[in-house]
Amino acid sequence: MPHQKMTWTGGMPLGLFKGVRTFTLTPRGDQVEFTLHEVFSGPMLALIGGSIPDMSEAFQKFVEGLKRRAEA
């Protein structure tokens, strides 16, 4: 399986605020490593950043569910 990546982007016009979420699959021998990385940027980040919810628990549940399905 070749290296695979999917990127979602969203934000405000003129780059005032931007969010980028990247999902990556990387072969590691006979296994595959999955990573999820999220980055926020832009001049309005200081104002908006505090209102962005902590998605750690939701992301963890997503990854656990993905692992269960992949191994089934």
N, C-alpha and C positions, 0 to 999 in steps of 0.2 A: 504494500500500500504506500503510495507516495505521500509526502508531507502535505497536510491539508489544513486550510485556514478559512474561517468565515468571520467577517467583520461587520458589525452593525454600527451605524453612526446616526447621531441626531443632535439637535441643538437649536440655536437661535440664528436668525439672519445675520449676515456680516461677520460671522465667527465670534459674536459676543459671548456665546457659551457653546461648548461642544462636548459631547460625550461619545466615546468610542469603546465598544465592547468587542473583544476579539476571542474567538473560540479556536483552539488549535489542537490538532491531532498529530502526534509525532511518533513514528515507529521506534520502539526500543527493543531490539531483538525480536522475540516472539510475542511481545506485548505492545500496547499502544498507550502513550501518555496523553492525557487530556488536560489542557490548561484553559482557564478563563481569566482574562485580564481586562480591567476596566480603567479608563483614564478620562478625566475631565479637565478641560482647559478653557481659556478665553478670559477677556477682561472682566466679565461679570461673575467669574467663579467665586471671588471673595464674597459677593452678595448672595449668590445662589447656593454655594457649597454647603452651607450649614443646614439647608432645607432638604438636601438629598438624603433619602432614608438609607440606613445601613442594611444592605442586601446580603450580608454575610450568611445569615441563617438560611435564607431562601436559596442562595447559590449552593450552599453545602447540601441542602436537600435535593436540589437539581442534580448535582454531581453524583450523589449516592444513588439516586434513581437511574441515572444514565449508566452507572457501573452495574447495577443489578440487571438492567435490560441487556447490556452488552455481554454479560457473562451467562445469560440464560440460554 
